Amino acid sequence: MKKLNREITFNLVFWLLYFLYEWFGLAALSGEYSSYLINACMALPLAFIVSYLTVHVFITKYYNHGKKAQFWILQIAVSLVLLLCRRLINYYIIYPAYFPQAQHVPLFSFGKLIVELVNLYVIVGVYALFYFVRSWYEERQKAQSLLQEKTVAELELLKSQVQPHFIFNALNNIYGTALKTSPETARLISHLSNLLDYNLYEAKYPFVSLVAEIAYVKHYVELQKNRYGSKLDVSVNIYDEISDLYIAPLLLLPLIENSFKHGIANAIRGGWIRVDVARAADHFSIKIENSMEEKAGLNDARNGGIGIKNVQTRLNLIYPQAHEFKIVKEPHSYLAVLKIKISK
């Protein structure tokens, strides 16, 4: 919504200034303010149409995606149509009423057509310049914000690493002892040790293997299974090859935690969680769904939580225009769907 408001404000200001230039700027030379008011009213719609199509459609959807032939065909076609419209409006409406001397030049004068084309695309160039400079500045601000957050997170990680390292080493020693006397305890210690290992060594990188992130989720699930026992049914399904895919670390854990917190923890009867991982030609998807008793924690689940909001914030910073995240809430289930574009 904020981005839309910025777009609307930018366009209102830009086209208001252009209108005032076409009216007052040109009329100031001759004093014909009423004549140039009509001229400005006629010029504005055509300039807006060609500028909008060039920047927001032709460049964004065609040129930036390598479809340069389509870009030039559409650009030339629109230019010819709008140039003809501008020339006809000037010749048959504006000139007879306000500038009769201009009608001495033939309708399809080559020189006049060139002048009209230049006038039309000067404003397109100015609009594109302002638009892309503004977009570049916003992207730079996002990058700086992400860098600052990463720096803060790294400092916090450094401050907290001494104790986790000690715990990690202690767990490994306990695991060796428990393996001889209590295999089940040793298994749980192994899962907890793997969680700490991932937090300490893998999560410090900007991106990790999706396989490693899924394995991290599985370790967490195994620890929760020990807590809930037969009350819990969890399945993790990987339908396609994902060994070449990467993801920002610790994106999935808040979604899994949310499933336990709002779905399983409050369930009187048994509950289930299903994780599906799949890929398409240009993206991969992760669906995390859990059962939810209608009267048990439904309001909390619907309101989401800090974890879900943090995931949304991180996705917007790390994958701008390259992800889709949605929540589907039903009376007896809660589904989180995350889709991320695959980088070429």
DRENDO-1510 file (C-alpha; in Angstrom, 1 decimal, always signed):
<recs>
REC; n; res; u; v; w
REC; 1; MET; +0.0; +0.0; +0.0 .
REC; 2; LYS; +2.8; +2.4; +0.8 .
REC; 3; LYS; +4.5; +1.7; -2.5 .
REC; 4; LEU; +1.2; +2.3; -4.3 .
REC; 5; ASN; +0.8; +5.6; -2.5 .
REC; 6; ARG; +4.3; +6.6; -3.4 .
REC; 7; GLU; +3.6; +5.8; -7.1 .
REC; 8; ILE; +0.4; +7.8; -7.1 .
REC; 9; THR; +2.1; +10.8; -5.4 .
REC; 10; PHE; +5.1; +10.7; -7.8 .
REC; 11; ASN; +2.8; +10.7; -10.9 .
REC; 12; LEU; +0.5; +13.4; -9.6 .
REC; 13; VAL; +3.5; +15.7; -8.8 .
REC; 14; PHE; +5.3; +15.0; -12.1 .
REC; 15; TRP; +2.3; +15.4; -14.4 .
REC; 16; LEU; +1.1; +18.5; -12.6 .
REC; 17; LEU; +4.5; +20.1; -13.1 .
REC; 18; TYR; +4.4; +19.1; -16.8 .
REC; 19; PHE; +1.0; +20.6; -17.2 .
REC; 20; LEU; +2.1; +23.8; -15.6 .
REC; 21; TYR; +5.1; +23.9; -17.9 .
REC; 22; GLU; +3.0; +23.4; -21.0 .
REC; 23; TRP; +0.6; +26.1; -19.9 .
REC; 24; PHE; +2.5; +28.8; -18.1 .
REC; 25; GLY; +6.0; +28.1; -19.3 .
REC; 26; LEU; +5.1; +28.4; -23.0 .
REC; 27; ALA; +2.4; +31.0; -22.6 .
REC; 28; ALA; +4.8; +33.3; -20.7 .
REC; 29; LEU; +6.7; +33.8; -24.0 .
REC; 30; SER; +3.6; +35.2; -25.9 .
REC; 31; GLY; +1.1; +36.0; -23.2 .
REC; 32; GLU; -1.5; +33.7; -24.8 .
REC; 33; TYR; -2.5; +31.9; -21.6 .
REC; 34; SER; -6.0; +30.8; -22.7 .
REC; 35; SER; -4.6; +29.3; -25.9 .
REC; 36; TYR; -1.8; +27.4; -24.2 .
REC; 37; LEU; -4.2; +26.1; -21.5 .
REC; 38; ILE; -6.1; +24.3; -24.3 .
REC; 39; ASN; -2.8; +23.1; -25.7 .
REC; 40; ALA; -1.7; +21.8; -22.3 .
REC; 41; CYS; -5.0; +19.9; -21.9 .
REC; 42; MET; -4.5; +18.2; -25.2 .
REC; 43; ALA; -0.8; +17.4; -24.8 .
REC; 44; LEU; -1.0; +15.9; -21.3 .
REC; 45; PRO; -3.0; +12.8; -22.0 .
REC; 46; LEU; -0.8; +11.7; -25.0 .
REC; 47; ALA; +2.4; +12.4; -23.0 .
REC; 48; PHE; +1.1; +10.4; -20.1 .
REC; 49; ILE; +0.0; +7.4; -22.2 .
REC; 50; VAL; +3.3; +7.1; -24.1 .
REC; 51; SER; +5.3; +7.6; -20.9 .
REC; 52; TYR; +3.3; +5.1; -18.9 .
REC; 53; LEU; +3.4; +2.4; -21.6 .
REC; 54; THR; +7.1; +2.9; -22.3 .
REC; 55; VAL; +8.3; +2.8; -18.6 .
REC; 56; HIS; +5.8; +0.5; -16.9 .
REC; 57; VAL; +4.9; -1.9; -19.8 .
REC; 58; PHE; +7.4; -2.0; -22.6 .
REC; 59; ILE; +10.6; -1.6; -20.5 .
REC; 60; THR; +9.4; -3.6; -17.4 .
REC; 61; LYS; +7.7; -6.5; -19.1 .
REC; 62; TYR; +9.6; -6.8; -22.4 .
REC; 63; TYR; +13.0; -5.1; -22.5 .
REC; 64; ASN; +14.0; -6.2; -19.0 .
REC; 65; HIS; +13.1; -9.7; -19.8 .
REC; 66; GLY; +15.1; -9.9; -22.9 .
REC; 67; LYS; +12.2; -9.5; -25.3 .
REC; 68; LYS; +13.9; -6.7; -27.2 .
REC; 69; ALA; +12.2; -7.4; -30.6 .
REC; 70; GLN; +8.7; -7.1; -29.1 .
REC; 71; PHE; +9.8; -4.0; -27.2 .
REC; 72; TRP; +10.9; -2.2; -30.3 .
REC; 73; ILE; +7.9; -3.3; -32.4 .
REC; 74; LEU; +5.4; -2.1; -29.7 .
REC; 75; GLN; +7.4; +1.1; -29.1 .
REC; 76; ILE; +7.5; +2.0; -32.7 .
REC; 77; ALA; +3.8; +1.1; -33.3 .
REC; 78; VAL; +2.6; +3.2; -30.3 .
REC; 79; SER; +4.9; +6.1; -31.3 .
REC; 80; LEU; +3.4; +6.2; -34.8 .
REC; 81; VAL; -0.2; +6.1; -33.5 .
REC; 82; LEU; +0.3; +8.7; -30.8 .
REC; 83; LEU; +2.4; +10.9; -33.1 .
REC; 84; LEU; -0.4; +10.8; -35.7 .
REC; 85; CYS; -3.0; +11.6; -32.9 .
REC; 86; ARG; -0.9; +14.5; -31.7 .
REC; 87; ARG; -0.5; +15.9; -35.2 .
REC; 88; LEU; -4.2; +15.5; -36.1 .
REC; 89; ILE; -5.2; +17.2; -32.8 .
REC; 90; ASN; -2.8; +20.1; -33.4 .
REC; 91; TYR; -3.6; +20.5; -37.1 .
REC; 92; TYR; -7.4; +20.3; -36.9 .
REC; 93; ILE; -8.2; +21.5; -33.4 .
REC; 94; ILE; -5.5; +23.6; -31.8 .
REC; 95; TYR; -4.1; +25.4; -34.9 .
REC; 96; PRO; -7.3; +26.7; -36.5 .
REC; 97; ALA; -8.6; +28.1; -33.2 .
REC; 98; TYR; -5.4; +29.4; -31.6 .
REC; 99; PHE; -2.4; +29.3; -34.0 .
REC; 100; PRO; -3.8; +29.7; -37.6 .
REC; 101; GLN; -0.4; +30.6; -39.0 .
REC; 102; ALA; +0.8; +27.1; -38.1 .
REC; 103; GLN; -1.6; +25.6; -40.7 .
REC; 104; HIS; +0.6; +26.8; -43.5 .
REC; 105; VAL; +2.8; +23.8; -42.9 .
REC; 106; PRO; +1.4; +20.6; -44.5 .
REC; 107; LEU; -0.2; +18.0; -42.2 .
REC; 108; PHE; +2.4; +15.3; -42.9 .
REC; 109; SER; +5.4; +17.6; -43.1 .
REC; 110; PHE; +8.5; +15.5; -42.4 .
REC; 111; GLY; +10.1; +18.3; -40.4 .
REC; 112; LYS; +7.0; +18.9; -38.4 .
REC; 113; LEU; +6.6; +15.2; -37.6 .
REC; 114; ILE; +10.2; +15.0; -36.4 .
REC; 115; VAL; +9.6; +18.0; -34.1 .
REC; 116; GLU; +6.4; +16.5; -32.7 .
REC; 117; LEU; +8.1; +13.2; -32.1 .
REC; 118; VAL; +11.0; +14.8; -30.3 .
REC; 119; ASN; +8.6; +16.9; -28.2 .
REC; 120; LEU; +6.7; +13.7; -27.3 .
REC; 121; TYR; +9.8; +11.7; -26.3 .
REC; 122; VAL; +11.6; +14.4; -24.5 .
REC; 123; ILE; +8.9; +14.2; -21.8 .
REC; 124; VAL; +9.2; +10.3; -21.9 .
REC; 125; GLY; +12.9; +10.6; -21.3 .
REC; 126; VAL; +12.4; +13.0; -18.4 .
REC; 127; TYR; +9.7; +10.8; -16.8 .
REC; 128; ALA; +11.9; +7.7; -17.2 .
REC; 129; LEU; +14.9; +9.5; -15.7 .
REC; 130; PHE; +13.0; +10.6; -12.6 .
REC; 131; TYR; +11.2; +7.2; -12.2 .
REC; 132; PHE; +14.3; +5.1; -12.5 .
REC; 133; VAL; +16.5; +7.4; -10.3 .
REC; 134; ARG; +13.7; +7.2; -7.6 .
REC; 135; SER; +13.5; +3.4; -8.0 .
REC; 136; TRP; +17.3; +3.1; -7.7 .
REC; 137; TYR; +17.3; +5.2; -4.6 .
REC; 138; GLU; +14.6; +3.0; -3.0 .
REC; 139; GLU; +16.4; -0.2; -3.8 .
REC; 140; ARG; +19.6; +1.3; -2.3 .
REC; 141; GLN; +17.7; +2.1; +0.9 .
REC; 142; LYS; +16.4; -1.4; +1.1 .
REC; 143; ALA; +19.9; -2.8; +0.6 .
REC; 144; GLN; +21.3; -0.6; +3.3 .
REC; 145; SER; +18.5; -1.6; +5.6 .
REC; 146; LEU; +19.1; -5.3; +5.0 .
REC; 147; LEU; +22.9; -4.8; +5.5 .
REC; 148; GLN; +22.3; -3.0; +8.8 .
REC; 149; GLU; +20.0; -5.8; +10.0 .
REC; 150; LYS; +22.5; -8.4; +9.0 .
REC; 151; THR; +25.3; -6.6; +10.8 .
REC; 152; VAL; +23.3; -6.3; +14.0 .
REC; 153; ALA; +22.4; -10.0; +13.7 .
REC; 154; GLU; +26.0; -10.9; +13.3 .
REC; 155; LEU; +27.1; -8.9; +16.3 .
REC; 156; GLU; +24.4; -10.5; +18.4 .
REC; 157; LEU; +25.5; -13.9; +17.1 .
REC; 158; LEU; +29.1; -13.2; +18.1 .
REC; 159; LYS; +28.0; -12.1; +21.6 .
REC; 160; SER; +26.0; -15.3; +22.1 .
REC; 161; GLN; +28.4; -17.8; +20.6 .
REC; 162; VAL; +30.5; -18.6; +23.7 .
REC; 163; GLN; +27.8; -20.2; +25.6 .
REC; 164; PRO; +26.3; -22.2; +22.7 .
REC; 165; HIS; +29.8; -23.5; +21.8 .
REC; 166; PHE; +30.1; -24.8; +25.4 .
REC; 167; ILE; +26.6; -26.4; +25.3 .
REC; 168; PHE; +27.3; -27.9; +21.9 .
REC; 169; ASN; +30.5; -29.6; +23.1 .
REC; 170; ALA; +28.9; -30.7; +26.4 .
REC; 171; LEU; +26.0; -32.3; +24.4 .
REC; 172; ASN; +28.4; -34.2; +22.3 .
REC; 173; ASN; +30.1; -35.6; +25.5 .
REC; 174; ILE; +26.7; -36.5; +27.0 .
REC; 175; TYR; +25.6; -38.1; +23.8 .
REC; 176; GLY; +28.7; -40.4; +24.0 .
REC; 177; THR; +27.7; -41.5; +27.5 .
REC; 178; ALA; +24.0; -41.8; +26.8 .
REC; 179; LEU; +24.6; -44.0; +23.7 .
REC; 180; LYS; +25.7; -46.8; +26.0 .
REC; 181; THR; +22.9; -46.6; +28.6 .
REC; 182; SER; +19.9; -44.9; +26.9 .
REC; 183; PRO; +19.8; -45.0; +23.1 .
REC; 184; GLU; +16.5; -43.0; +23.0 .
REC; 185; THR; +18.1; -40.2; +25.1 .
REC; 186; ALA; +21.2; -40.3; +22.8 .
REC; 187; ARG; +18.9; -39.9; +19.8 .
REC; 188; LEU; +17.3; -36.8; +21.2 .
REC; 189; ILE; +20.6; -35.3; +22.2 .
REC; 190; SER; +21.8; -35.9; +18.6 .
REC; 191; HIS; +18.8; -33.9; +17.2 .
REC; 192; LEU; +19.4; -31.1; +19.7 .
REC; 193; SER; +23.1; -31.1; +18.8 .
REC; 194; ASN; +22.3; -30.8; +15.1 .
REC; 195; LEU; +20.0; -27.9; +15.8 .
REC; 196; LEU; +22.8; -26.0; +17.6 .
REC; 197; ASP; +25.3; -26.9; +14.9 .
REC; 198; TYR; +23.1; -25.4; +12.2 .
REC; 199; ASN; +22.5; -22.2; +14.3 .
REC; 200; LEU; +26.2; -21.8; +14.9 .
REC; 201; TYR; +27.8; -22.6; +11.6 .
REC; 202; GLU; +25.2; -22.7; +8.8 .
REC; 203; ALA; +22.8; -19.9; +9.7 .
REC; 204; LYS; +25.5; -17.2; +9.6 .
REC; 205; TYR; +25.6; -17.4; +5.7 .
REC; 206; PRO; +23.2; -15.3; +3.6 .
REC; 207; PHE; +21.9; -18.5; +1.9 .
REC; 208; VAL; +22.0; -22.2; +2.7 .
REC; 209; SER; +21.1; -25.3; +0.9 .
REC; 210; LEU; +17.4; -26.0; +1.0 .
REC; 211; VAL; +18.3; -29.6; +1.9 .
REC; 212; ALA; +20.1; -28.4; +5.0 .
REC; 213; GLU; +17.2; -26.1; +5.9 .
REC; 214; ILE; +14.7; -29.0; +5.6 .
REC; 215; ALA; +17.0; -31.2; +7.7 .
REC; 216; TYR; +17.1; -28.5; +10.4 .
REC; 217; VAL; +13.3; -28.6; +10.4 .
REC; 218; LYS; +13.3; -32.4; +10.7 .
REC; 219; HIS; +15.5; -32.3; +13.8 .
REC; 220; TYR; +13.2; -29.8; +15.4 .
REC; 221; VAL; +10.2; -32.0; +14.5 .
REC; 222; GLU; +11.9; -35.1; +16.0 .
REC; 223; LEU; +12.4; -33.3; +19.3 .
REC; 224; GLN; +8.7; -32.2; +19.3 .
REC; 225; LYS; +7.6; -35.8; +18.6 .
REC; 226; ASN; +9.3; -36.8; +21.9 .
REC; 227; ARG; +7.1; -34.2; +23.7 .
REC; 228; TYR; +3.8; -35.0; +22.1 .
REC; 229; GLY; +4.2; -38.7; +21.4 .
REC; 230; SER; +1.3; -40.5; +19.7 .
REC; 231; LYS; -0.7; -37.2; +19.8 .
REC; 232; LEU; +1.4; -35.9; +16.8 .
REC; 233; ASP; +1.5; -37.1; +13.2 .
REC; 234; VAL; +4.1; -35.3; +11.1 .
REC; 235; SER; +5.0; -35.9; +7.4 .
REC; 236; VAL; +7.7; -34.1; +5.4 .
REC; 237; ASN; +7.3; -34.8; +1.7 .
REC; 238; ILE; +9.9; -33.8; -0.9 .
REC; 239; TYR; +8.4; -34.3; -4.4 .
REC; 240; ASP; +11.3; -33.0; -6.6 .
REC; 241; GLU; +15.0; -32.7; -6.8 .
REC; 242; ILE; +16.1; -29.8; -4.5 .
REC; 243; SER; +19.8; -30.4; -4.0 .
REC; 244; ASP; +20.7; -27.4; -6.2 .
REC; 245; LEU; +18.3; -25.0; -4.5 .
REC; 246; TYR; +19.2; -22.4; -1.8 .
REC; 247; ILE; +17.2; -20.4; +0.7 .
REC; 248; ALA; +17.8; -17.8; +3.4 .
REC; 249; PRO; +18.5; -19.6; +6.6 .
REC; 250; LEU; +15.9; -20.0; +9.4 .
REC; 251; LEU; +12.9; -18.9; +7.2 .
REC; 252; LEU; +11.0; -22.1; +7.8 .
REC; 253; LEU; +11.4; -22.7; +11.5 .
REC; 254; PRO; +8.9; -19.9; +12.6 .
REC; 255; LEU; +6.3; -21.5; +10.3 .
REC; 256; ILE; +6.9; -24.9; +11.9 .
REC; 257; GLU; +6.9; -23.4; +15.4 .
REC; 258; ASN; +3.6; -21.7; +14.6 .
REC; 259; SER; +2.1; -25.0; +13.6 .
REC; 260; PHE; +3.0; -26.5; +16.9 .
REC; 261; LYS; +2.1; -23.5; +19.0 .
REC; 262; HIS; -1.4; -22.8; +17.5 .
REC; 263; GLY; -2.3; -26.2; +16.1 .
REC; 264; ILE; -0.9; -29.0; +18.2 .
REC; 265; ALA; -0.2; -27.6; +21.6 .
REC; 266; ASN; -3.8; -26.6; +22.2 .
REC; 267; ALA; -5.3; -29.7; +20.6 .
REC; 268; ILE; -7.4; -31.9; +22.9 .
REC; 269; ARG; -7.3; -34.8; +20.4 .
REC; 270; GLY; -4.4; -35.8; +18.2 .
REC; 271; GLY; -3.1; -33.3; +15.6 .
REC; 272; TRP; -1.1; -33.5; +12.3 .
REC; 273; ILE; +1.4; -31.4; +10.4 .
REC; 274; ARG; +2.2; -31.8; +6.8 .
REC; 275; VAL; +5.2; -30.2; +5.0 .
REC; 276; ASP; +5.3; -30.4; +1.2 .
REC; 277; VAL; +8.3; -29.3; -0.9 .
REC; 278; ALA; +8.1; -29.1; -4.7 .
REC; 279; ARG; +9.6; -27.2; -7.6 .
REC; 280; ALA; +8.5; -25.8; -10.9 .
REC; 281; ALA; +10.4; -24.4; -13.8 .
REC; 282; ASP; +11.0; -21.0; -12.3 .
REC; 283; HIS; +10.2; -21.4; -8.6 .
REC; 284; PHE; +10.1; -23.8; -5.6 .
REC; 285; SER; +7.3; -24.0; -3.1 .
REC; 286; ILE; +7.0; -25.0; +0.5 .
REC; 287; LYS; +3.6; -25.7; +2.0 .
REC; 288; ILE; +3.2; -26.1; +5.8 .
REC; 289; GLU; -0.2; -27.2; +7.0 .
REC; 290; ASN; -1.4; -28.2; +10.4 .
REC; 291; SER; -4.7; -29.4; +11.9 .
REC; 292; MET; -6.4; -27.0; +14.3 .
REC; 293; GLU; -9.3; -27.6; +16.6 .
REC; 294; GLU; -11.9; -24.9; +16.1 .
REC; 295; LYS; -12.1; -23.8; +19.7 .
REC; 296; ALA; -8.4; -24.3; +20.6 .
REC; 297; GLY; -6.2; -21.4; +19.8 .
REC; 298; LEU; -8.0; -20.3; +16.7 .
REC; 299; ASN; -7.9; -16.6; +17.4 .
REC; 300; ASP; -4.2; -16.7; +18.1 .
REC; 301; ALA; -3.5; -18.6; +14.9 .
REC; 302; ARG; -5.6; -16.2; +12.9 .
REC; 303; ASN; -3.8; -13.2; +14.3 .
REC; 304; GLY; -0.5; -14.7; +13.4 .
REC; 305; GLY; +2.5; -13.8; +15.6 .
REC; 306; ILE; +5.8; -12.1; +15.8 .
REC; 307; GLY; +7.4; -15.1; +14.0 .
REC; 308; ILE; +5.1; -14.9; +11.0 .
REC; 309; LYS; +5.6; -11.1; +10.8 .
REC; 310; ASN; +9.4; -11.5; +11.0 .
REC; 311; VAL; +9.2; -14.1; +8.1 .
REC; 312; GLN; +7.2; -11.6; +6.0 .
REC; 313; THR; +9.7; -8.8; +6.7 .
REC; 314; ARG; +12.7; -10.9; +5.9 .
REC; 315; LEU; +11.1; -12.1; +2.6 .
REC; 316; ASN; +10.4; -8.6; +1.6 .
REC; 317; LEU; +14.0; -7.6; +2.2 .
REC; 318; ILE; +15.7; -10.7; +0.8 .
REC; 319; TYR; +13.4; -11.6; -2.0 .
REC; 320; PRO; +11.8; -8.3; -3.3 .
REC; 321; GLN; +9.5; -9.1; -6.2 .
REC; 322; ALA; +10.7; -12.7; -6.2 .
REC; 323; HIS; +8.4; -14.4; -3.7 .
REC; 324; GLU; +4.9; -15.1; -2.8 .
REC; 325; PHE; +3.7; -15.8; +0.8 .
REC; 326; LYS; +0.1; -16.4; +1.8 .
REC; 327; ILE; -1.8; -17.9; +4.7 .
REC; 328; VAL; -5.0; -19.9; +4.2 .
REC; 329; LYS; -7.1; -20.2; +7.3 .
REC; 330; GLU; -9.9; -22.8; +7.6 .
REC; 331; PRO; -12.0; -23.8; +10.7 .
REC; 332; HIS; -9.9; -27.0; +11.1 .
REC; 333; SER; -6.6; -26.3; +9.4 .
REC; 334; TYR; -4.0; -23.6; +8.9 .
REC; 335; LEU; -1.9; -23.5; +5.8 .
REC; 336; ALA; +1.2; -21.4; +5.0 .
REC; 337; VAL; +2.4; -21.3; +1.4 .
REC; 338; LEU; +5.8; -19.9; +0.5 .
REC; 339; LYS; +7.0; -19.7; -3.2 .
REC; 340; ILE; +10.4; -18.4; -4.1 .
REC; 341; LYS; +11.7; -17.7; -7.6 .
REC; 342; ILE; +14.7; -19.7; -8.6 .
REC; 343; SER; +17.7; -17.5; -9.5 .
REC; 344; LYS; +19.0; -18.1; -13.0 .
</recs>
